[in-house]
Amino acid sequence: VIGIDASNAVLISAKTGLGIPDVLEAIVNDLPPPREGDIAAPLKAMLVDSWYDAYLGVIVLVRIIDGVLKKGQTIRMMGTGAKYLVERTGVFTPARINVDELGPGEFGFFTGSIKEVADTRVGDTITEDRRATARALPGFKPAQPVVFCGLFPVDAADFEDLRAAVGKLRLNDASFSYEMETSAALGFGYRCGFLGLLHLEIIQERLEREFNLDLIATAPSVVYRLALNDGTVKELHNPADMPDVVKIQAIEEPWIRATILTPDEYLGGILKLCQDRRGVQADLSYVGKRAMLTYDLPLNEVVFDFYDRLKSISKGYASFDYHLTDYREGDLVKMSILVNEEPVDALSMLVHRTAAEKRGRQMCEKLKELIPHHLFKIPIQAAIGGKVIARETISALRKDVTAKCYGGDVSRKRKLLDKQKEGKKRMRQFGKVDIPQEAFIQALKMGD
């Protein structure tokens, strides 16, 4: 399926532990040894991983390419320029064991009073400060969040718990970013940045499972680039912060190169899904009875429900992988949702103009089902600027004000009905619509 000869594959099961000794033997026998480095050369090491320890600070896992890493050295991160004094070096066996030094080809760890994992970027080159290597290892790129969404506690009293939880997750995940955000509809929360959809789902699940938090996640969005009329370029993380359209010259959105592997009987449905999401086919090939599709897709069209739809069409047999390629200009518009003529900031989103009406209609229909009836009519509208593109109306609860009239003049009943009508008109003008938290949770579900 993936172009690798599987005839020598080791039979293992991570679930039951089957074949683990065979894997260890295969690593020793089949994998080539590390390249022999120059022990006399200046220190050159690759930062492989890092995590936070309550007693030692950040523990950094490294692979030594050239030179020697030992206690007492002052080392420098070539990507960030940060300097640290090495306090201890060691290896994992898998227990943590201190050693005097690490040489070429060896994997090990060091500590150096590093306070935050964010200061140690995976892939960075480590060298000695006084005797630095001339060239860093190739391929290093700092991790940048590409998907953003707001996380708000269902109960406002849980905000301090959410603050503590995201702080703890950040200690061991430098690629996770967050900043405080206030929503008129949802209260206090955090605008969080993730490396991708899977990263988003993992962080949200950990917050809910490990910290027992009930959360509302706003619709995920990507990082847009706005070319403004004054010649500046601005990055937009939250659609609610989009400036007035008259100030914007162009909007660029990120595109991805997606690779989809699927049994050929589901190919037709998957091709239609990709075309509906503004995809551009780059390649189609077959490996046995499986098709391999390569598509260029806007990331904005993938973050909502693409993966769920793909699994539904293929009955779970399709696999999906992607990587970012570039930014392209698109005909994107900000769609606002208004409830009783008041915009709900948490439901704002950027959509392609051709898909705006359909998505707006779906959101209005869903909110009509979720928001309870009030004593007055509630209009639910999807709008682009001042133009309403979809509308639903929640009918008012009716109180029978004529019930106490037994016969008599019809003008008396009409007078009571007119009085009720006037009261409801006033209520709609000054009344506040309470949108339950459950309505937000259901309306913002990615897969719906």
TANORDA-V12781 format. One record per run of one state. SS is the DSSP state (2 for helix, 1 for strand, 0 for the rest). FROM is the first residue (numbers start at 1). TO is the last residue. If there is no record, write none. Layout:
{{SS;FROM;TO} {SS;FROM;TO}}
This chain:
{{0;1;12} {1;13;13} {0;14;17} {1;18;18} {0;19;19} {2;20;30} {0;31;43} {1;44;53} {0;54;56} {1;57;66} {0;67;68} {1;69;70} {0;71;73} {1;74;77} {0;78;82} {1;83;85} {0;86;87} {1;88;92} {0;93;95} {1;96;99} {0;100;100} {1;101;102} {0;103;106} {1;107;111} {0;112;116} {2;117;119} {0;120;124} {1;125;128} {0;129;146} {1;147;153} {0;154;155} {2;156;172} {0;173;176} {1;177;183} {0;184;186} {1;187;194} {0;195;196} {2;197;210} {0;211;214} {1;215;217} {0;218;220} {1;221;222} {0;223;223} {1;224;228} {0;229;232} {1;233;236} {0;237;238} {2;239;241} {0;242;244} {2;245;247} {1;248;263} {2;264;276} {0;277;279} {1;280;287} {0;288;289} {1;290;298} {2;299;302} {0;303;305} {2;306;313} {0;314;318} {1;319;329} {0;330;331} {1;332;339} {0;340;341} {1;342;343} {0;344;344} {2;345;347} {0;348;348} {1;349;352} {2;353;370} {0;371;377} {1;378;384} {0;385;386} {1;387;394} {0;395;409} {2;410;430} {0;431;436} {2;437;443} {0;444;448}}
